[in-house]
Protein backbone atom coordinates (compact mmCIF):
# COMPACT_ATOMS: atom_id res chain seq x y z
CA UNK A 1 0.00 0.00 0.00
CA UNK A 2 2.83 2.40 0.91
CA UNK A 3 4.42 1.85 -2.49
CA UNK A 4 1.10 2.56 -4.21
CA UNK A 5 0.73 5.85 -2.34
CA UNK A 6 4.26 7.01 -3.15
CA UNK A 7 3.76 5.86 -6.74
CA UNK A 8 0.68 8.05 -7.24
CA UNK A 9 2.65 11.30 -7.86
CA UNK A 10 4.75 9.38 -10.40
CA UNK A 11 1.58 8.22 -12.16
CA UNK A 12 0.34 11.81 -12.39
CA UNK A 13 3.69 12.91 -13.80
CA UNK A 14 3.69 10.02 -16.28
CA UNK A 15 0.19 10.64 -17.65
CA UNK A 16 0.02 14.43 -17.50
CA UNK A 17 3.67 15.44 -18.03
CA UNK A 18 5.80 12.77 -19.70
CA UNK A 19 3.37 11.28 -22.22
CA UNK A 20 2.32 14.65 -23.75
CA UNK A 21 5.96 15.64 -24.34
CA UNK A 22 7.00 15.81 -27.98
CA UNK A 23 9.93 13.48 -27.42
CA UNK A 24 10.94 10.15 -28.96
CA UNK A 25 9.29 7.25 -27.13
CA UNK A 26 12.66 5.89 -26.05
CA UNK A 27 13.50 9.11 -24.17
CA UNK A 28 10.06 9.28 -22.59
CA UNK A 29 10.37 5.65 -21.50
CA UNK A 30 13.83 6.29 -20.05
CA UNK A 31 12.60 9.32 -18.07
CA UNK A 32 9.55 7.37 -16.86
CA UNK A 33 11.71 4.48 -15.64
CA UNK A 34 14.20 6.75 -13.83
CA UNK A 35 11.38 8.57 -12.06
CA UNK A 36 9.60 5.30 -11.28
CA UNK A 37 12.74 4.05 -9.51
CA UNK A 38 12.99 7.34 -7.60
CA UNK A 39 9.32 7.13 -6.61
CA UNK A 40 10.03 3.79 -4.93
CA UNK A 41 12.81 5.21 -2.75
CA UNK A 42 11.11 4.01 0.44
CA UNK A 43 10.72 0.48 -0.93
CA UNK A 44 14.46 0.34 -1.66
CA UNK A 45 15.14 1.76 1.81
CA UNK A 46 13.21 -1.13 3.31
CA UNK A 47 15.18 -3.59 1.20
CA UNK A 48 18.44 -2.03 2.42
CA UNK A 49 17.68 -2.18 6.15
CA UNK A 50 14.26 -3.71 6.76
CA UNK A 51 12.78 -0.28 7.49
CA UNK A 52 11.55 2.63 5.38
CA UNK A 53 12.99 4.87 8.11
CA UNK A 54 16.59 3.85 7.60
CA UNK A 55 18.01 4.01 4.07
CA UNK A 56 21.41 2.34 4.26
CA UNK A 57 22.82 3.64 0.97
CA UNK A 58 25.85 5.88 0.46
CA UNK A 59 24.98 9.46 1.38
CA UNK A 60 25.19 10.83 -2.20
CA UNK A 61 22.62 8.24 -3.28
CA UNK A 62 20.31 9.14 -0.37
CA UNK A 63 20.58 12.80 -1.43
CA UNK A 64 19.88 11.93 -5.07
CA UNK A 65 16.83 9.88 -4.12
CA UNK A 66 15.49 12.76 -2.03
CA UNK A 67 16.03 15.30 -4.82
CA UNK A 68 14.28 13.16 -7.43
CA UNK A 69 11.47 12.05 -5.12
CA UNK A 70 10.88 15.67 -4.09
CA UNK A 71 10.91 16.76 -7.73
CA UNK A 72 8.27 14.13 -8.58
CA UNK A 73 5.99 15.33 -5.76
CA UNK A 74 6.41 18.99 -6.68
CA UNK A 75 5.93 18.35 -10.40
CA UNK A 76 2.75 16.38 -9.69
CA UNK A 77 1.44 19.37 -7.70
CA UNK A 78 2.40 21.79 -10.48
CA UNK A 79 0.75 19.59 -13.10
CA UNK A 80 -2.46 19.32 -11.07
CA UNK A 81 -2.47 23.12 -10.73
CA UNK A 82 -2.10 23.46 -14.51
CA UNK A 83 -4.97 21.03 -15.04
CA UNK A 84 -7.22 22.93 -12.64
CA UNK A 85 -6.39 26.17 -14.48
CA UNK A 86 -7.17 24.48 -17.81
CA UNK A 87 -10.54 23.29 -16.49
CA UNK A 88 -11.38 26.83 -15.39
CA UNK A 89 -10.56 28.09 -18.87
CA UNK A 90 -12.74 25.32 -20.31
CA UNK A 91 -15.63 26.37 -18.07
CA UNK A 92 -15.40 29.95 -19.32
CA UNK A 93 -14.56 29.48 -23.03
CA UNK A 94 -15.88 25.96 -23.70
CA UNK A 95 -12.47 25.19 -25.23
CA UNK A 96 -9.79 23.12 -23.51
CA UNK A 97 -6.53 25.09 -23.77
CA UNK A 98 -3.41 23.56 -25.24
CA UNK A 99 -0.54 23.72 -22.76
CA UNK A 100 2.57 24.89 -24.57
CA UNK A 101 5.67 22.66 -24.32
CA UNK A 102 7.57 25.60 -22.81
CA UNK A 103 5.16 25.62 -19.88
CA UNK A 104 5.81 21.94 -19.21
CA UNK A 105 9.57 22.44 -19.43
CA UNK A 106 9.36 25.38 -17.04
CA UNK A 107 7.33 23.29 -14.58
CA UNK A 108 9.84 20.43 -14.76
CA UNK A 109 12.84 22.71 -14.30
CA UNK A 110 11.16 24.55 -11.42
CA UNK A 111 10.29 21.27 -9.66
CA UNK A 112 13.86 19.98 -9.94
CA UNK A 113 15.39 23.32 -8.90
CA UNK A 114 13.08 23.73 -5.92
CA UNK A 115 13.66 20.16 -4.80
CA UNK A 116 17.44 20.55 -5.06
CA UNK A 117 17.30 23.77 -3.05
CA UNK A 118 14.95 22.23 -0.49
CA UNK A 119 17.18 19.20 0.06
CA UNK A 120 20.22 21.46 0.40
CA UNK A 121 18.41 23.48 3.09
CA UNK A 122 17.42 20.28 4.86
CA UNK A 123 20.86 18.70 5.18
CA UNK A 124 22.95 21.66 6.33
CA UNK A 125 24.01 22.19 9.91
CA UNK A 126 21.25 24.68 10.72
CA UNK A 127 21.73 28.35 11.55
CA UNK A 128 21.23 29.67 15.06
CA UNK A 129 17.75 30.80 16.05
CA UNK A 130 17.95 33.05 19.10
CA UNK A 131 14.85 33.80 21.12
CA UNK A 132 13.81 34.99 24.56
CA UNK A 133 10.89 33.56 26.54
CA UNK A 134 9.53 35.23 29.66
CA UNK A 135 8.66 32.74 32.41
CA UNK A 136 6.20 33.61 35.20
CA UNK A 137 7.74 33.10 38.63
CA UNK A 138 11.30 32.79 37.29
CA UNK A 139 13.80 33.72 39.98
CA UNK A 140 16.25 36.54 39.31
CA UNK A 141 19.08 34.01 39.51
CA UNK A 142 17.74 32.34 36.34
CA UNK A 143 17.11 35.53 34.38
CA UNK A 144 19.30 35.14 31.29
CA UNK A 145 19.53 31.35 31.66
CA UNK A 146 20.40 29.89 28.24
CA UNK A 147 18.94 26.61 26.98
CA UNK A 148 19.91 25.10 23.63
CA UNK A 149 17.19 22.83 22.25
CA UNK A 150 18.16 20.12 19.77
CA UNK A 151 15.44 17.94 18.35
CA UNK A 152 14.74 15.53 15.51
CA UNK A 153 18.41 14.89 14.79
CA UNK A 154 17.55 11.75 12.78
CA UNK A 155 21.21 10.74 12.72
CA UNK A 156 21.49 8.42 9.73
CA UNK A 157 23.30 7.97 6.42
CA UNK A 158 21.95 11.41 5.49
CA UNK A 159 23.09 12.98 8.78
CA UNK A 160 26.28 11.02 9.51
CA UNK A 161 29.15 11.44 11.96
CA UNK A 162 30.65 14.44 10.13
CA UNK A 163 27.33 16.30 10.26
CA UNK A 164 26.85 15.35 13.91
CA UNK A 165 30.35 16.54 14.82
CA UNK A 166 29.79 19.90 13.11
CA UNK A 167 26.45 20.32 14.85
CA UNK A 168 28.01 19.49 18.25
CA UNK A 169 30.84 21.98 17.70
CA UNK A 170 28.35 24.71 16.77
CA UNK A 171 26.21 23.89 19.80
CA UNK A 172 29.12 23.92 22.24
CA UNK A 173 30.28 27.28 20.90
CA UNK A 174 27.03 28.77 22.23
CA UNK A 175 28.20 28.07 25.82
CA UNK A 176 24.71 27.16 26.99
CA UNK A 177 23.74 26.66 30.60
CA UNK A 178 21.72 23.60 29.59
CA UNK A 179 21.28 21.47 26.46
CA UNK A 180 18.03 19.58 25.94
CA UNK A 181 17.32 17.01 23.21
CA UNK A 182 13.61 16.45 22.61
CA UNK A 183 13.68 13.10 20.83
CA UNK A 184 14.21 11.39 17.47
CA UNK A 185 17.96 10.97 17.84
CA UNK A 186 18.38 8.35 15.15
CA UNK A 187 17.17 6.41 12.15
CA UNK A 188 18.62 2.93 12.02
CA UNK A 189 19.97 0.27 14.34
CA UNK A 190 22.58 0.96 17.01
CA UNK A 191 24.97 -1.26 15.10
CA UNK A 192 24.64 0.96 12.03
CA UNK A 193 24.56 4.27 13.92
CA UNK A 194 27.15 3.75 16.64
CA UNK A 195 29.87 5.78 14.90
CA UNK A 196 27.42 8.42 13.69
CA UNK A 197 26.08 9.19 17.19
CA UNK A 198 29.49 9.12 18.85
CA UNK A 199 30.12 12.90 18.45
CA UNK A 200 27.10 13.51 20.73
CA UNK A 201 29.37 12.43 23.58
CA UNK A 202 31.10 15.80 23.17
CA UNK A 203 28.02 17.93 23.95
CA UNK A 204 28.82 20.18 26.88
CA UNK A 205 26.83 22.64 28.98
CA UNK A 206 27.21 24.03 32.50
CA UNK A 207 24.24 22.07 33.84
CA UNK A 208 24.55 19.10 31.52
CA UNK A 209 22.52 17.48 28.76
CA UNK A 210 18.95 16.29 29.35
CA UNK A 211 16.97 14.27 26.83
CA UNK A 212 13.76 12.38 26.13
CA UNK A 213 12.79 9.75 23.59
CA UNK A 214 11.01 10.45 20.31
CA UNK A 215 8.82 8.14 18.28
CA UNK A 216 11.65 7.07 15.96
CA UNK A 217 13.57 5.50 18.83
CA UNK A 218 10.77 2.91 19.09
CA UNK A 219 11.06 1.92 15.43
CA UNK A 220 14.35 0.26 16.37
CA UNK A 221 15.87 -1.13 19.59
CA UNK A 222 14.91 1.66 21.98
CA UNK A 223 16.42 -0.07 25.03
CA UNK A 224 19.82 -0.36 23.38
CA UNK A 225 19.79 3.24 22.18
CA UNK A 226 18.60 4.78 25.42
CA UNK A 227 21.18 2.84 27.44
CA UNK A 228 23.83 3.94 24.96
CA UNK A 229 22.89 7.60 25.29
CA UNK A 230 22.88 7.39 29.09
CA UNK A 231 26.44 6.11 28.79
CA UNK A 232 27.29 9.28 26.85
CA UNK A 233 26.70 11.55 29.88
CA UNK A 234 23.13 12.42 28.96
CA UNK A 235 20.39 12.32 31.56
CA UNK A 236 17.28 10.75 30.10
CA UNK A 237 14.04 11.95 31.64
CA UNK A 238 11.33 9.30 31.45
CA UNK A 239 8.35 10.39 33.54
CA UNK A 240 10.82 12.12 35.83
CA UNK A 241 12.34 15.51 36.53
CA UNK A 242 15.51 17.23 37.66
CA UNK A 243 15.91 20.34 39.78
CA UNK A 244 18.49 22.93 38.78
CA UNK A 245 19.58 25.26 41.57
CA UNK A 246 21.16 28.67 41.74
CA UNK A 247 21.53 29.24 45.44
CA UNK A 248 18.01 29.06 46.88
CA UNK A 249 16.40 29.53 43.44
CA UNK A 250 15.11 26.45 41.62
CA UNK A 251 14.15 25.54 38.06
CA UNK A 252 12.56 22.18 37.16
CA UNK A 253 13.27 20.27 33.95
CA UNK A 254 10.74 17.46 33.49
CA UNK A 255 10.41 14.92 30.71
CA UNK A 256 8.06 12.24 29.43
CA UNK A 257 8.71 9.51 26.86
CA UNK A 258 7.10 9.72 23.45
CA UNK A 259 3.42 8.80 23.12
CA UNK A 260 4.35 5.76 21.05
CA UNK A 261 6.32 4.21 23.94
CA UNK A 262 3.28 2.54 25.52
CA UNK A 263 2.26 0.95 22.21
CA UNK A 264 5.69 -0.64 21.96
CA UNK A 265 5.90 -2.26 25.39
CA UNK A 266 7.62 0.61 27.19
CA UNK A 267 6.42 2.93 29.95
CA UNK A 268 3.77 5.27 28.54
CA UNK A 269 4.05 9.00 29.19
CA UNK A 270 2.84 9.87 32.69
CA UNK A 271 2.87 13.60 33.31
CA UNK A 272 1.70 13.14 36.90
CA UNK A 273 4.69 10.95 37.67
CA UNK A 274 7.04 13.38 35.91
CA UNK A 275 5.80 16.26 38.08
CA UNK A 276 5.47 14.34 41.33
CA UNK A 277 7.43 16.03 44.09
CA UNK A 278 8.50 19.14 42.16
CA UNK A 279 9.41 22.03 44.48
CA UNK A 280 6.61 24.50 45.05
CA UNK A 281 6.88 27.82 43.22
CA UNK A 282 9.64 26.48 40.93
CA UNK A 283 8.78 27.01 37.24
CA UNK A 284 8.58 23.75 35.27
CA UNK A 285 9.97 23.29 31.78
CA UNK A 286 8.57 20.13 30.22
CA UNK A 287 10.24 18.14 27.44
CA UNK A 288 7.65 16.29 25.35
CA UNK A 289 8.55 15.18 21.85
CA UNK A 290 5.07 15.67 20.38
CA UNK A 291 3.18 18.91 21.00
CA UNK A 292 -0.38 17.55 20.75
CA UNK A 293 -0.93 17.17 24.53
CA UNK A 294 0.11 20.72 25.37
CA UNK A 295 -3.24 21.61 26.94
CA UNK A 296 -2.86 18.80 29.47
CA UNK A 297 0.59 20.13 30.40
CA UNK A 298 -0.82 23.64 30.74
CA UNK A 299 -3.57 22.37 33.03
CA UNK A 300 -0.89 20.70 35.16
CA UNK A 301 0.91 23.97 35.86
CA UNK A 302 3.83 23.63 33.41
CA UNK A 303 5.32 27.02 32.53
CA UNK A 304 7.02 26.09 29.23
CA UNK A 305 6.83 22.99 27.05
CA UNK A 306 9.54 22.27 24.47
CA UNK A 307 8.60 19.94 21.63
CA UNK A 308 9.60 18.92 18.11
CA UNK A 309 8.28 16.07 15.95
CA UNK A 310 6.55 18.15 13.26
CA UNK A 311 9.74 19.38 11.53
CA UNK A 312 7.89 22.68 11.24
CA UNK A 313 5.81 21.21 8.43
CA UNK A 314 8.89 21.13 6.13
CA UNK A 315 7.14 22.99 3.29
CA UNK A 316 5.14 26.18 3.77
CA UNK A 317 1.54 25.28 3.03
CA UNK A 318 2.00 21.62 3.88
CA UNK A 319 2.49 22.72 7.48
CA UNK A 320 -1.27 23.33 7.70
CA UNK A 321 -1.87 19.62 7.09
CA UNK A 322 0.58 18.63 9.81
CA UNK A 323 -0.98 21.13 12.20
CA UNK A 324 -4.29 19.26 11.92
CA UNK A 325 -2.57 16.09 13.12
CA UNK A 326 -0.98 17.88 16.08
CA UNK A 327 -3.92 19.79 17.57
CA UNK A 328 -2.95 22.91 15.64
CA UNK A 329 0.66 23.05 16.86
CA UNK A 330 3.30 22.80 14.15
CA UNK A 331 5.95 25.55 14.34
CA UNK A 332 6.97 28.32 16.70
CA UNK A 333 5.73 29.75 19.99
CA UNK A 334 2.15 29.28 21.17
CA UNK A 335 0.25 30.43 24.23
CA UNK A 336 -1.73 27.51 25.67
CA UNK A 337 -3.67 28.73 28.66
CA UNK A 338 -1.09 30.01 31.13
CA UNK A 339 1.67 27.90 29.52
CA UNK A 340 3.92 28.68 26.58
CA UNK A 341 4.65 25.95 24.03
CA UNK A 342 7.60 26.07 21.68
CA UNK A 343 7.49 23.69 18.71
CA UNK A 344 10.95 23.49 17.19
CA UNK A 345 11.28 23.07 13.41
CA UNK A 346 13.98 20.48 14.07
CA UNK A 347 17.75 20.34 13.87
CA UNK A 348 17.46 17.82 11.04
CA UNK A 349 14.61 15.60 9.77
CA UNK A 350 13.63 12.15 8.55
CA UNK A 351 15.83 11.08 5.58
CA UNK A 352 12.76 9.64 3.83
CA UNK A 353 11.58 13.10 2.76
CA UNK A 354 14.38 15.58 3.40
CA UNK A 355 12.95 18.74 1.89
CA UNK A 356 12.59 22.19 3.43
CA UNK A 357 10.93 25.10 1.67
CA UNK A 358 10.02 28.03 3.89
CA UNK A 359 10.33 26.03 7.11
CA UNK A 360 14.06 26.09 7.94
CA UNK A 361 15.90 23.81 10.31
CA UNK A 362 17.12 25.51 13.45
CA UNK A 363 19.72 25.34 16.19
CA UNK A 364 17.68 26.98 18.92
CA UNK A 365 19.00 29.00 21.85
CA UNK A 366 16.29 30.04 24.31
CA UNK A 367 17.13 32.69 26.86
CA UNK A 368 14.81 32.68 29.86
CA UNK A 369 13.64 36.01 31.21
CA UNK A 370 11.67 37.07 34.25
CA UNK A 371 8.13 38.02 33.38
CA UNK A 372 7.36 41.54 34.54
QUIHU-V495022 format. One record per residue. RES is the residue in one small letter. OMEGA is omega in degrees with one decimal (999 if undefined). Layout:
BEGIN
res:RES omega:OMEGA
res:RES omega:OMEGA
END
This chain:
BEGIN
res:x omega:-179.4
res:x omega:-179.9
res:x omega:178.0
res:x omega:179.9
res:x omega:-179.2
res:x omega:177.5
res:x omega:-178.1
res:x omega:176.4
res:x omega:177.5
res:x omega:-179.7
res:x omega:176.9
res:x omega:179.2
res:x omega:-179.9
res:x omega:-172.5
res:x omega:-171.5
res:x omega:179.7
res:x omega:-173.3
res:x omega:-175.1
res:x omega:179.4
res:x omega:-179.3
res:x omega:178.2
res:x omega:-179.7
res:x omega:170.9
res:x omega:-177.4
res:x omega:-179.8
res:x omega:178.9
res:x omega:178.8
res:x omega:178.8
res:x omega:179.6
res:x omega:179.0
res:x omega:179.9
res:x omega:-178.5
res:x omega:179.1
res:x omega:-179.4
res:x omega:176.1
res:x omega:177.7
res:x omega:-179.7
res:x omega:-179.4
res:x omega:179.9
res:x omega:178.4
res:x omega:-176.0
res:x omega:175.5
res:x omega:178.9
res:x omega:175.6
res:x omega:179.3
res:x omega:177.0
res:x omega:-174.9
res:x omega:-172.5
res:x omega:-174.3
res:x omega:-177.7
res:x omega:175.0
res:x omega:-176.9
res:x omega:-174.5
res:x omega:175.5
res:x omega:-178.8
res:x omega:174.8
res:x omega:170.9
res:x omega:-174.6
res:x omega:179.0
res:x omega:178.8
res:x omega:176.2
res:x omega:178.2
res:x omega:-179.2
res:x omega:177.5
res:x omega:-179.4
res:x omega:179.0
res:x omega:-177.5
res:x omega:178.8
res:x omega:176.8
res:x omega:179.2
res:x omega:178.1
res:x omega:-179.0
res:x omega:-179.4
res:x omega:-179.8
res:x omega:176.4
res:x omega:178.1
res:x omega:179.0
res:x omega:-178.0
res:x omega:176.5
res:x omega:177.5
res:x omega:176.6
res:x omega:-178.8
res:x omega:177.1
res:x omega:177.3
res:x omega:179.4
res:x omega:178.2
res:x omega:176.3
res:x omega:175.8
res:x omega:178.2
res:x omega:-179.1
res:x omega:-177.9
res:x omega:-172.1
res:x omega:-174.9
res:x omega:174.4
res:x omega:179.3
res:x omega:-175.7
res:x omega:174.2
res:x omega:179.2
res:x omega:-176.8
res:x omega:178.1
res:x omega:-179.0
res:x omega:178.3
res:x omega:178.4
res:x omega:179.3
res:x omega:179.8
res:x omega:178.6
res:x omega:179.7
res:x omega:179.7
res:x omega:-179.9
res:x omega:-180.0
res:x omega:-179.3
res:x omega:-179.3
res:x omega:179.7
res:x omega:179.2
res:x omega:179.0
res:x omega:178.4
res:x omega:-178.7
res:x omega:177.6
res:x omega:177.2
res:x omega:179.6
res:x omega:-177.4
res:x omega:-169.4
res:x omega:178.0
res:x omega:165.3
res:x omega:-166.5
res:x omega:175.8
res:x omega:178.9
res:x omega:168.4
res:x omega:-178.0
res:x omega:177.9
res:x omega:175.4
res:x omega:178.0
res:x omega:178.5
res:x omega:-175.5
res:x omega:176.3
res:x omega:176.6
res:x omega:-179.9
res:x omega:179.6
res:x omega:-179.7
res:x omega:-179.1
res:x omega:-179.6
res:x omega:176.0
res:x omega:-174.9
res:x omega:179.5
res:x omega:-173.0
res:x omega:177.8
res:x omega:171.6
res:x omega:177.2
res:x omega:169.7
res:x omega:179.1
res:x omega:176.7
res:x omega:178.9
res:x omega:178.0
res:x omega:-179.7
res:x omega:-167.2
res:x omega:174.4
res:x omega:179.3
res:x omega:178.5
res:x omega:-170.9
res:x omega:-174.3
res:x omega:-178.4
res:x omega:177.0
res:x omega:-179.0
res:x omega:-179.6
res:x omega:178.5
res:x omega:179.0
res:x omega:178.8
res:x omega:179.9
res:x omega:179.6
res:x omega:178.7
res:x omega:-178.3
res:x omega:179.5
res:x omega:179.8
res:x omega:177.1
res:x omega:-177.9
res:x omega:170.7
res:x omega:-176.6
res:x omega:172.1
res:x omega:175.3
res:x omega:177.1
res:x omega:-172.6
res:x omega:166.6
res:x omega:-175.7
res:x omega:176.5
res:x omega:-161.7
res:x omega:163.5
res:x omega:-179.0
res:x omega:-179.7
res:x omega:176.9
res:x omega:179.1
res:x omega:-178.8
res:x omega:-172.4
res:x omega:-173.1
res:x omega:-179.2
res:x omega:-177.1
res:x omega:180.0
res:x omega:-174.2
res:x omega:179.8
res:x omega:178.3
res:x omega:178.7
res:x omega:-177.4
res:x omega:178.6
res:x omega:-174.2
res:x omega:174.7
res:x omega:-175.1
res:x omega:-178.1
res:x omega:172.6
res:x omega:-177.4
res:x omega:178.4
res:x omega:-174.3
res:x omega:173.5
res:x omega:177.6
res:x omega:170.6
res:x omega:-178.3
res:x omega:-176.7
res:x omega:175.8
res:x omega:-175.0
res:x omega:171.8
res:x omega:-177.3
res:x omega:-178.9
res:x omega:-175.2
res:x omega:-179.5
res:x omega:-178.2
res:x omega:-178.9
res:x omega:-175.7
res:x omega:174.8
res:x omega:-179.4
res:x omega:-179.2
res:x omega:175.8
res:x omega:176.7
res:x omega:179.0
res:x omega:176.6
res:x omega:170.4
res:x omega:174.2
res:x omega:-179.6
res:x omega:-179.9
res:x omega:179.4
res:x omega:-173.9
res:x omega:-177.3
res:x omega:180.0
res:x omega:174.2
res:x omega:179.3
res:x omega:177.1
res:x omega:-173.5
res:x omega:169.1
res:x omega:-172.5
res:x omega:178.8
res:x omega:-178.3
res:x omega:-177.1
res:x omega:174.4
res:x omega:-176.2
res:x omega:171.6
res:x omega:-179.2
res:x omega:179.9
res:x omega:175.3
res:x omega:175.7
res:x omega:179.9
res:x omega:-178.1
res:x omega:179.8
res:x omega:-176.7
res:x omega:-177.8
res:x omega:179.7
res:x omega:-177.2
res:x omega:174.4
res:x omega:178.8
res:x omega:178.7
res:x omega:178.5
res:x omega:177.7
res:x omega:-178.5
res:x omega:-175.5
res:x omega:178.4
res:x omega:178.6
res:x omega:-178.8
res:x omega:-176.5
res:x omega:-178.2
res:x omega:175.8
res:x omega:179.1
res:x omega:-179.3
res:x omega:177.6
res:x omega:177.3
res:x omega:178.7
res:x omega:178.2
res:x omega:-178.6
res:x omega:170.5
res:x omega:-176.0
res:x omega:172.7
res:x omega:179.1
res:x omega:-172.7
res:x omega:-178.2
res:x omega:-175.0
res:x omega:-166.8
res:x omega:-178.5
res:x omega:-175.6
res:x omega:-178.5
res:x omega:178.2
res:x omega:178.2
res:x omega:178.8
res:x omega:179.8
res:x omega:-179.3
res:x omega:175.4
res:x omega:177.2
res:x omega:-179.7
res:x omega:-176.6
res:x omega:173.4
res:x omega:176.0
res:x omega:-177.1
res:x omega:174.6
res:x omega:170.5
res:x omega:-172.8
res:x omega:-173.8
res:x omega:-179.7
res:x omega:-176.9
res:x omega:176.0
res:x omega:-177.4
res:x omega:179.0
res:x omega:-173.8
res:x omega:176.4
res:x omega:179.4
res:x omega:178.2
res:x omega:177.6
res:x omega:179.9
res:x omega:177.7
res:x omega:179.9
res:x omega:-178.5
res:x omega:-176.3
res:x omega:177.9
res:x omega:175.5
res:x omega:-175.8
res:x omega:-177.7
res:x omega:-176.8
res:x omega:172.7
res:x omega:-172.7
res:x omega:179.6
res:x omega:171.1
res:x omega:-178.9
res:x omega:-172.9
res:x omega:178.5
res:x omega:-176.8
res:x omega:170.6
res:x omega:178.8
res:x omega:173.7
res:x omega:177.5
res:x omega:-176.3
res:x omega:177.5
res:x omega:178.6
res:x omega:176.6
res:x omega:174.3
res:x omega:176.2
res:x omega:-177.9
res:x omega:-178.6
res:x omega:178.3
res:x omega:176.2
res:x omega:-173.6
res:x omega:-175.5
res:x omega:177.8
res:x omega:176.6
res:x omega:179.1
res:x omega:176.8
res:x omega:-170.9
res:x omega:169.6
res:x omega:-177.4
res:x omega:167.8
res:x omega:-161.5
res:x omega:174.3
res:x omega:-178.7
res:x omega:175.8
res:x omega:-179.7
res:x omega:178.5
res:x omega:173.1
res:x omega:177.8
res:x omega:-176.7
res:x omega:999
END
